[in-house]
Amino acid sequence: MAKAKTGDRYVCDECGMVVSVEEPCTCDACGIVCCDLPMVKAPGAARKAKKKAAPAKAKKAKAARR
């Protein structure tokens, strides 16, 4: 498995649990496991995570100006 990067999402094919990476991995190879099986990277996960984070940042900035 490749290095896990901030914003990556992994899904368990067995139970459907989703894991979002908040801190980048510094290991050579990162193995995220659930139900005794390696989790698979969700397609387009980093892009979706960035999209979701952008509106939240804008709201915080707006609230700070008040």
C-alpha positions as a Markdown table, in Angstrom:
| # | Residue | x | y | z |
|---|---|---|---|---|
| 1 | Met | 0.0 | 0.0 | 0.0 |
| 2 | Ala | 1.3 | 3.5 | -0.8 |
| 3 | Lys | 1.8 | 6.3 | 1.7 |
| 4 | Ala | -1.4 | 7.7 | 3.2 |
| 5 | Lys | -1.7 | 11.4 | 2.5 |
| 6 | Thr | -3.9 | 14.1 | 4.1 |
| 7 | Gly | -7.4 | 14.0 | 2.7 |
| 8 | Asp | -7.2 | 10.4 | 1.5 |
| 9 | Arg | -10.2 | 8.2 | 2.3 |
| 10 | Tyr | -10.1 | 4.4 | 2.7 |
| 11 | Val | -13.1 | 2.1 | 2.6 |
| 12 | Cys | -13.6 | -1.3 | 4.1 |
| 13 | Asp | -15.0 | -3.7 | 1.4 |
| 14 | Glu | -16.4 | -5.9 | 4.2 |
| 15 | Cys | -18.3 | -3.6 | 6.5 |
| 16 | Gly | -18.3 | -0.2 | 4.6 |
| 17 | Met | -16.4 | 1.8 | 7.3 |
| 18 | Val | -14.7 | 4.9 | 5.9 |
| 19 | Val | -11.4 | 6.3 | 7.3 |
| 20 | Ser | -10.3 | 9.8 | 6.4 |
| 21 | Val | -6.6 | 10.6 | 6.8 |
| 22 | Glu | -5.9 | 13.9 | 8.8 |
| 23 | Glu | -2.2 | 13.6 | 9.3 |
| 24 | Pro | 0.1 | 12.4 | 6.5 |
| 25 | Cys | 1.8 | 9.0 | 7.0 |
| 26 | Thr | 5.6 | 8.9 | 7.4 |
| 27 | Cys | 6.0 | 5.2 | 6.9 |
| 28 | Asp | 7.4 | 3.6 | 3.8 |
| 29 | Ala | 4.2 | 1.7 | 3.3 |
| 30 | Cys | 1.0 | 2.3 | 5.3 |
| 31 | Gly | -1.5 | -0.6 | 5.9 |
| 32 | Ile | -4.9 | 0.5 | 7.1 |
| 33 | Val | -6.8 | -2.7 | 8.1 |
| 34 | Cys | -10.4 | -3.3 | 9.0 |
| 35 | Cys | -12.2 | -6.7 | 9.4 |
| 36 | Asp | -8.8 | -8.4 | 9.0 |
| 37 | Leu | -8.6 | -7.1 | 5.4 |
| 38 | Pro | -6.6 | -4.1 | 4.0 |
| 39 | Met | -8.8 | -1.1 | 3.3 |
| 40 | Val | -8.9 | 0.2 | -0.3 |
| 41 | Lys | -8.5 | 3.9 | -1.2 |
| 42 | Ala | -11.7 | 5.5 | -2.2 |
| 43 | Pro | -11.5 | 7.1 | -5.7 |
| 44 | Gly | -11.3 | 10.9 | -5.8 |
| 45 | Ala | -11.2 | 11.0 | -2.1 |
| 46 | Ala | -8.6 | 13.8 | -1.7 |
| 47 | Arg | -10.5 | 16.1 | -4.1 |
| 48 | Lys | -13.8 | 15.5 | -2.2 |
| 49 | Ala | -12.2 | 16.2 | 1.2 |
| 50 | Lys | -10.7 | 19.5 | -0.1 |
| 51 | Lys | -14.1 | 20.5 | -1.5 |
| 52 | Lys | -15.8 | 19.8 | 1.8 |
| 53 | Ala | -13.2 | 21.7 | 3.8 |
| 54 | Ala | -13.3 | 24.9 | 1.7 |
| 55 | Pro | -16.8 | 26.0 | 2.7 |
| 56 | Ala | -16.0 | 25.4 | 6.4 |
| 57 | Lys | -12.9 | 27.7 | 6.2 |
| 58 | Ala | -14.9 | 30.4 | 4.5 |
| 59 | Lys | -17.6 | 30.3 | 7.2 |
| 60 | Lys | -15.0 | 30.5 | 10.0 |
| 61 | Ala | -13.3 | 33.5 | 8.3 |
| 62 | Lys | -16.7 | 35.3 | 8.0 |
| 63 | Ala | -17.6 | 34.7 | 11.6 |
| 64 | Ala | -14.2 | 36.0 | 12.8 |
| 65 | Arg | -14.8 | 39.3 | 11.0 |
| 66 | Arg | -18.0 | 40.0 | 13.0 |
